[in-house]
Amino acid sequence: MVAHRLTVIGTGYLGTTHAAAMAELGFEVLGLDIDEDRIARLAAGDLPFYEPGLPELLRRNLAAGRLRFTTSYAELAEFGDVHFLCVGTPQRQGENAADVSFVDSAIRSLVPLLRREALIVGKSTVPVGTAARVAGLIGELTSENVELAWNPEFLREGFAVQDTLHPDRIVAGVPSAAAEKILREVYAAQIGEGVPFLTTDYPTAELVKVSANAFLATKISFINAMAEVCEATGADVTKLSQALSYDDRIGGKFLGPGLGFGGGCLPKDIRAFMARAGELGVDQALSFLREVDAINIRRRHRMVDLARDLLGGSFDGRGVAVLGAAFKPDSDDVRDSPALDVAAAIQQQGGVVTVYDPQANANAARAQPSLSFAASTAEAARGADVTLLLTEWREFRDLDPEALGTLVAVRNIVDGRNALDPERWRAAGWTYKALGRP
């Protein structure tokens, strides 16, 4: 089999994970970023973000010589046969649409330097239609035989290594049999394990990721909409969710009621999807996503309301312990974090807020520098009038209500993730409240 040499453009969460995982599979891999400090850290084996299992993968493959990093597009062009495009596509400032300028910049930087046949493989989440436009741009920039494929990523933060090495499917939007052949060779190990390999056109490949995220966001917001109904009727949304999960047409995944979703993917992807549908003249097809987004935001407001009610209607001067800042456990990502939004909103209403997260304190402090941060659960909870569980880290799920009760001023807790046993906490003298539960 051809021993392709791989490059990865962009060493954020996606790019670093992909580079290290492909090196683990035996490929020679060269990663590129224009951020010199980031490249220096990665080259030294220092991961700039938290992802379980990835530091070991990074250091092992650096030591083996299969993985290197650079800031030089010229070096990248000389080295690689297959170039994976893993740059960010953030939400445009003041708009819902995705910013694909980093995609265009990478293409313009790399393609004119290519001196032989190559395959560029887009992994970034982009608006449908981007791949066809980029393929045209490549044709304008070079006379070499350079093809473009689109191969969306399906990484879950906290499980990214597993999802790269052992994905549940591989989708490849390819323009030719030659491009498909190369990708089958690159992913031979996964295909050999029985992972489905689906070939599609460009638009279908682009739509797979955003469609999946839109569906998952809808499922999360559905159960949280039911939580609103449960609060109005005295029903218990956790029992409702459990009953629904036994229906194999529905299933229990992403049916956990609580504070809702955040992070760098679901919120911005569904908004960009809506924006692109509007550009294509089919905005009515995705109008339901506006309510999905609105339900998600309402959960944050409701969390603030529950905490305020426990304090008699005012946060002024009251101590508030916030457990969790990352948008989900096993991550230090605070982008669009519901937990951080709630903490900031309570502080703006006069609460004396102290936040603790096992991994995300530093990122949270950069995002919300006016908040106070603690080095432990005990430090955050000491003297608190109300405690909020907002990210379901295991150490929070396993808290001893009696031990925590000796630290707080008042035994009030709001469980934003429905992660605790209400009876156990009430038996320990806590006033327990949760979203969607009586």
C-alpha positions as CSV (number, residue, x, y, z in Angstrom):
1,M,0.0,0.0,0.0
2,V,1.1,3.5,-0.7
3,A,2.7,5.2,2.4
4,H,1.1,8.6,2.2
5,R,2.6,11.4,4.1
6,L,-0.1,13.5,5.8
7,T,-0.3,17.1,6.8
8,V,-2.8,18.8,9.1
9,I,-3.5,22.5,8.7
10,G,-4.7,24.0,11.9
11,T,-3.7,22.7,15.3
12,G,-6.8,23.5,17.4
13,Y,-8.8,20.8,19.0
14,L,-9.7,19.0,15.8
15,G,-6.3,19.4,14.0
16,T,-4.2,18.3,17.0
17,T,-6.3,15.3,17.7
18,H,-6.3,14.2,14.0
19,A,-2.6,14.7,13.6
20,A,-1.7,12.7,16.7
21,A,-4.2,9.9,15.9
22,M,-3.0,9.5,12.3
23,A,0.6,9.3,13.6
24,E,-0.6,6.7,16.0
25,L,-1.8,4.7,13.0
26,G,1.7,4.7,11.6
27,F,1.6,7.7,9.2
28,E,4.3,10.4,9.0
29,V,2.4,13.6,9.9
30,L,3.3,17.2,9.8
31,G,1.0,19.7,11.6
32,L,0.9,23.4,10.8
33,D,-0.3,26.5,12.5
34,I,0.5,30.2,12.1
35,D,0.6,30.6,15.9
36,E,4.3,30.2,16.8
37,D,3.7,29.8,20.5
38,R,1.2,27.0,20.0
39,I,3.5,25.2,17.6
40,A,6.4,25.5,20.1
41,R,4.2,24.0,22.9
42,L,3.0,21.1,20.7
43,A,6.5,20.3,19.5
44,A,7.5,20.1,23.2
45,G,4.6,17.7,23.9
46,D,2.6,20.3,25.8
47,L,-1.1,20.1,24.9
48,P,-2.7,23.6,25.0
49,F,-6.2,22.2,26.0
50,Y,-7.6,19.3,28.0
51,E,-8.6,16.1,26.3
52,P,-8.3,12.7,28.0
53,G,-5.8,10.4,26.4
54,L,-4.5,12.9,23.9
55,P,-1.3,14.1,25.8
56,E,0.0,10.6,25.8
57,L,-0.8,10.1,22.1
58,L,1.0,13.4,21.3
59,R,4.1,12.6,23.3
60,R,4.4,9.0,22.1
61,N,4.3,10.0,18.4
62,L,6.6,13.0,18.8
63,A,9.1,10.6,20.5
64,A,8.7,8.1,17.7
65,G,9.4,10.7,15.1
66,R,6.2,10.2,13.2
67,L,4.7,13.6,14.3
68,R,6.2,17.0,13.8
69,F,4.9,20.6,13.7
70,T,5.8,23.7,11.7
71,T,4.7,27.2,10.8
72,S,6.0,26.9,7.2
73,Y,3.5,26.3,4.4
74,A,6.5,25.7,2.1
75,E,7.7,22.9,4.3
76,L,4.1,21.5,4.4
77,A,3.8,21.6,0.6
78,E,7.1,19.8,0.1
79,F,6.3,17.2,2.7
80,G,2.8,16.1,2.2
81,D,0.7,14.0,-0.2
82,V,-2.6,14.4,1.6
83,H,-3.4,17.7,3.3
84,F,-6.1,17.7,6.0
85,L,-7.8,21.1,6.4
86,C,-8.8,21.5,10.1
87,V,-9.1,25.2,10.6
88,G,-11.8,26.9,12.6
89,T,-15.1,28.2,11.1
90,P,-16.4,30.4,14.0
91,Q,-19.6,32.4,14.0
92,R,-19.1,35.8,12.3
93,Q,-19.1,38.7,14.6
94,G,-22.6,40.0,15.0
95,E,-24.1,37.4,12.6
96,N,-25.3,33.8,12.7
97,A,-23.3,32.8,9.5
98,A,-20.0,30.9,9.7
99,D,-16.8,32.7,9.0
100,V,-14.9,30.6,6.4
101,S,-12.0,33.1,5.9
102,F,-9.6,30.7,7.6
103,V,-10.4,28.0,5.1
104,D,-9.8,30.4,2.2
105,S,-6.6,31.7,3.7
106,A,-5.2,28.2,4.2
107,I,-6.0,27.2,0.6
108,R,-4.4,30.4,-0.8
109,S,-1.3,29.8,1.3
110,L,-0.8,26.2,0.4
111,V,-2.0,25.5,-3.1
112,P,0.4,27.8,-5.1
113,L,3.3,26.1,-3.3
114,L,2.3,22.5,-4.4
115,R,4.6,21.1,-7.1
116,R,3.1,17.6,-7.5
117,E,-0.2,15.8,-7.3
118,A,-2.0,16.2,-4.0
119,L,-5.3,15.6,-2.3
120,I,-6.6,18.3,0.1
121,V,-9.2,16.9,2.5
122,G,-11.5,19.4,4.3
123,K,-12.6,18.3,7.8
124,S,-13.8,21.7,9.0
125,T,-17.5,22.2,9.4
126,V,-18.6,24.6,6.6
127,P,-21.8,25.9,5.0
128,V,-23.0,23.7,2.3
129,G,-21.6,24.9,-1.0
130,T,-18.2,25.8,0.4
131,A,-16.4,22.7,-1.0
132,A,-17.5,23.3,-4.6
133,R,-16.3,26.9,-4.3
134,V,-13.0,25.9,-2.7
135,A,-12.5,23.3,-5.5
136,G,-12.9,26.1,-8.0
137,L,-10.4,28.3,-6.1
138,I,-7.8,25.5,-6.1
139,G,-8.2,25.3,-9.9
140,E,-7.5,29.0,-10.2
141,L,-4.4,28.8,-8.0
142,T,-2.5,25.9,-9.6
143,S,-2.1,23.9,-12.8
144,E,-1.0,20.8,-10.8
145,N,-3.4,17.9,-10.3
146,V,-4.7,18.9,-6.9
147,E,-8.1,17.5,-5.9
148,L,-10.4,18.4,-3.0
149,A,-12.3,15.9,-0.9
150,W,-14.6,16.7,2.0
151,N,-14.4,14.4,5.1
152,P,-16.4,15.8,8.0
153,E,-15.3,15.2,11.6
154,F,-17.6,13.8,14.2
155,L,-15.5,14.2,17.4
156,R,-17.0,14.4,20.8
157,E,-15.0,16.4,23.3
158,G,-13.8,14.0,26.0
159,F,-13.9,11.1,23.5
160,A,-11.9,12.6,20.6
161,V,-9.1,10.0,20.5
162,Q,-11.6,7.1,20.5
163,D,-13.7,8.9,17.9
164,T,-10.7,9.4,15.6
165,L,-9.1,6.0,15.9
166,H,-12.4,4.1,16.0
167,P,-15.1,6.3,14.4
168,D,-18.7,5.1,13.9
169,R,-18.6,6.1,10.2
170,I,-16.4,7.8,7.7
171,V,-18.0,10.1,5.2
172,A,-16.1,11.2,2.1
173,G,-17.3,13.7,-0.4
174,V,-15.1,12.9,-3.4
175,P,-14.8,14.2,-7.0
176,S,-13.1,11.1,-8.5
177,A,-12.3,7.5,-8.0
178,A,-8.7,8.5,-7.5
179,A,-9.6,10.7,-4.5
180,E,-11.7,7.9,-3.0
181,K,-8.9,5.4,-3.4
182,I,-6.5,7.6,-1.5
183,L,-8.9,8.2,1.4
184,R,-9.6,4.4,1.6
185,E,-5.9,3.9,1.9
186,V,-5.6,6.6,4.6
187,Y,-8.4,5.1,6.6
188,A,-7.6,1.4,5.8
189,A,-7.2,0.5,9.5
190,Q,-10.7,1.8,10.4
191,I,-12.3,0.3,7.3
192,G,-10.6,-3.0,8.3
193,E,-12.4,-2.8,11.6
194,G,-15.7,-2.7,9.8
195,V,-16.3,1.1,10.1
196,P,-18.7,2.1,7.3
197,F,-17.1,4.2,4.6
198,L,-19.7,6.3,2.7
199,T,-18.8,8.1,-0.5
200,T,-21.0,11.1,-1.4
201,D,-20.9,14.3,-3.4
202,Y,-19.7,17.5,-1.8
203,P,-23.0,19.0,-0.7
204,T,-24.1,15.8,1.1
205,A,-20.8,15.4,2.9
206,E,-21.0,19.1,4.1
207,L,-24.6,18.5,5.3
208,V,-23.9,15.4,7.3
209,K,-22.1,17.1,10.2
210,V,-24.5,20.1,10.5
211,S,-27.5,17.8,10.1
212,A,-26.3,15.5,12.9
213,N,-25.6,18.5,15.2
214,A,-29.0,20.0,14.4
215,F,-30.7,16.7,15.2
216,L,-28.8,16.3,18.5
217,A,-29.6,19.9,19.5
218,T,-33.2,19.4,18.7
219,K,-33.4,16.2,20.8
220,I,-31.7,18.1,23.8
221,S,-34.1,21.0,23.4
222,F,-37.1,18.7,23.1
223,I,-36.6,17.1,26.5
224,N,-35.9,20.6,28.0
225,A,-39.1,21.9,26.5
226,M,-40.8,18.9,28.2
227,A,-39.1,20.1,31.4
228,E,-40.8,23.4,31.1
229,V,-44.2,21.6,30.8
230,C,-43.2,19.4,33.8
231,E,-42.5,22.4,35.9
232,A,-46.0,23.8,35.1
233,T,-47.7,20.5,35.9
234,G,-45.7,19.0,38.8
235,A,-44.4,16.1,36.6
236,D,-40.9,14.8,36.8
237,V,-38.9,15.2,33.6
238,T,-36.2,12.7,34.6
239,K,-38.9,9.9,34.9
240,L,-40.5,11.2,31.6
241,S,-37.1,10.9,29.9
242,Q,-36.5,7.5,31.3
243,A,-39.9,6.3,30.0
244,L,-39.2,7.7,26.6
245,S,-35.7,6.1,26.4
246,Y,-37.2,2.6,26.4
247,D,-38.8,3.3,23.0
248,D,-36.1,2.1,20.6
249,R,-37.4,4.6,18.0
250,I,-36.3,7.4,20.4
251,G,-33.5,6.0,22.6
252,G,-31.9,7.6,25.7
253,K,-28.9,9.4,24.2
254,F,-29.1,13.2,24.3
255,L,-32.3,12.9,26.2
256,G,-30.9,14.1,29.5
257,P,-32.9,17.1,30.8
258,G,-31.0,20.0,32.3
259,L,-29.2,23.2,31.6
260,G,-28.8,22.6,27.9
261,F,-26.0,22.5,25.3
262,G,-23.0,24.8,24.7
263,G,-19.5,24.4,23.3
264,G,-17.9,25.3,20.1
265,C,-20.0,23.2,17.8
266,L,-23.7,22.8,18.4
267,P,-24.7,26.4,19.1
268,K,-22.7,28.0,16.2
269,D,-23.4,25.1,13.8
270,I,-27.2,25.3,14.1
271,R,-27.1,29.1,13.7
272,A,-24.8,28.9,10.7
273,F,-27.1,26.2,9.3
274,M,-30.1,28.5,9.6
275,A,-28.2,31.4,8.0
276,R,-27.1,29.2,5.1
277,A,-30.7,28.0,4.6
278,G,-31.8,31.6,4.3
279,E,-29.1,32.3,1.7
280,L,-30.4,29.3,-0.3
281,G,-34.0,30.5,0.0
282,V,-35.1,27.5,2.1
283,D,-35.1,29.2,5.5
284,Q,-38.6,27.9,6.4
285,A,-37.2,24.3,6.3
286,L,-35.0,25.1,9.3
287,S,-37.3,27.6,11.1
288,F,-37.7,25.1,13.9
289,L,-34.1,25.5,14.8
290,R,-34.8,29.0,16.0
291,E,-37.0,27.6,18.8
292,V,-34.4,24.9,19.5
293,D,-31.9,27.7,20.1
294,A,-34.4,29.7,22.2
295,I,-35.3,26.7,24.4
296,N,-31.6,26.2,25.1
297,I,-31.1,29.8,26.1
298,R,-34.3,29.8,28.3
299,R,-32.8,27.0,30.4
300,R,-30.0,29.3,31.5
301,H,-32.5,32.0,32.5
302,R,-34.6,29.4,34.4
303,M,-31.5,28.2,36.3
304,V,-30.9,31.8,37.5
305,D,-34.6,32.1,38.5
306,L,-34.5,28.9,40.6
307,A,-31.4,30.0,42.5
308,R,-32.8,33.4,43.1
309,D,-36.1,32.0,44.4
310,L,-34.2,29.9,46.9
311,L,-32.7,33.1,48.3
312,G,-36.0,34.8,48.7
313,G,-36.0,36.8,45.5
314,S,-32.6,38.5,45.6
315,F,-28.9,37.7,45.1
316,D,-27.7,40.9,46.6
317,G,-24.7,40.2,48.8
318,R,-25.4,36.4,48.9
319,G,-22.8,33.8,48.5
320,V,-23.2,31.6,45.4
321,A,-21.0,28.5,44.8
322,V,-20.9,27.5,41.1
323,L,-19.6,24.0,40.5
324,G,-18.6,23.8,36.8
325,A,-17.5,26.2,34.2
326,A,-16.8,24.0,31.1
327,F,-19.8,23.4,28.8
328,K,-19.5,19.6,29.5
329,P,-17.4,17.3,31.8
330,D,-14.0,16.0,30.6
331,S,-13.3,19.2,28.8
332,D,-11.8,22.6,29.5
333,D,-13.9,24.3,26.7
334,V,-16.0,27.3,27.9
335,R,-17.2,28.5,24.5
336,D,-20.9,29.3,24.8
337,S,-20.9,27.5,28.2
338,P,-24.3,27.5,29.9
339,A,-22.5,27.2,33.3
340,L,-20.4,30.3,32.7
341,D,-23.4,32.3,31.4
342,V,-25.4,31.5,34.6
343,A,-22.5,32.4,36.9
344,A,-22.0,35.8,35.1
345,A,-25.8,36.5,35.1
346,I,-26.0,35.9,38.9
347,Q,-23.0,38.1,39.5
348,Q,-24.6,40.9,37.5
349,Q,-27.6,40.6,39.8
350,G,-25.5,41.2,42.9
351,G,-24.5,37.6,43.8
352,V,-21.1,37.0,45.3
353,V,-20.1,34.2,43.0
354,T,-17.3,31.7,43.4
355,V,-16.6,29.2,40.5
356,Y,-14.7,26.0,40.6
357,D,-14.1,23.6,37.7
358,P,-11.6,20.7,37.7
359,Q,-10.1,21.7,34.3
360,A,-11.7,24.9,33.0
361,N,-10.8,27.6,35.6
362,A,-8.1,29.2,33.5
363,N,-10.2,29.4,30.4
364,A,-13.2,30.6,32.3
365,A,-11.1,33.3,34.0
366,R,-10.0,34.6,30.6
367,A,-13.6,34.6,29.4
368,Q,-15.1,36.1,32.5
369,P,-12.3,37.9,34.4
370,S,-14.7,39.6,36.8
371,L,-15.7,36.3,38.4
372,S,-13.9,34.8,41.4
373,F,-12.5,31.3,41.1
374,A,-11.6,28.6,43.7
375,A,-9.1,25.8,43.6
376,S,-11.5,23.2,45.0
377,T,-15.1,22.4,45.6
378,A,-14.6,23.1,49.3
379,E,-13.1,26.5,48.7
380,A,-16.0,27.4,46.4
381,A,-18.7,26.2,48.7
382,R,-17.4,27.7,52.0
383,G,-20.0,30.2,53.3
384,A,-22.3,29.8,50.3
385,D,-26.0,30.6,50.6
386,V,-26.8,28.5,47.5
387,T,-24.8,25.9,45.6
388,L,-25.3,25.3,41.8
389,L,-24.2,22.2,40.1
390,L,-23.8,23.3,36.4
391,T,-21.3,20.8,34.9
392,E,-21.7,17.2,35.7
393,W,-18.1,16.3,36.5
394,R,-17.8,13.0,38.4
395,E,-16.4,14.6,41.5
396,F,-19.5,16.8,41.7
397,R,-21.9,13.8,41.1
398,D,-20.1,11.9,43.9
399,L,-20.2,14.8,46.5
400,D,-21.2,13.8,50.0
401,P,-24.1,16.1,51.0
402,E,-23.3,15.8,54.7
403,A,-19.6,16.8,54.2
404,L,-20.5,19.7,51.9
405,G,-23.2,20.8,54.3
406,T,-20.6,21.5,57.0
407,L,-19.0,24.1,54.6
408,V,-21.9,26.1,53.3
409,A,-23.9,28.8,55.2
410,V,-27.2,27.5,54.0
411,R,-28.0,24.0,52.6
412,N,-29.6,25.2,49.3
413,I,-28.7,23.4,46.0
414,V,-29.9,23.7,42.5
415,D,-29.0,20.7,40.3
416,G,-28.7,22.1,36.8
417,R,-27.8,18.7,35.3
418,N,-30.2,16.4,37.2
419,A,-27.1,14.5,38.3
420,L,-27.8,14.1,42.0
421,D,-30.1,11.9,44.1
422,P,-32.7,14.3,45.4
423,E,-33.8,12.1,48.3
424,R,-30.2,11.7,49.5
425,W,-29.6,15.4,49.5
426,R,-33.0,16.2,51.1
427,A,-32.3,13.6,53.8
428,A,-29.1,15.5,54.6
429,G,-31.1,18.7,55.2
430,W,-30.7,20.4,51.8
431,T,-33.4,22.2,50.0
432,Y,-33.0,20.6,46.6
433,K,-34.2,22.1,43.3
434,A,-33.7,21.0,39.7
435,L,-34.9,21.9,36.3
436,G,-38.1,20.1,35.4
437,R,-38.6,18.3,38.7
438,P,-41.2,18.8,41.4
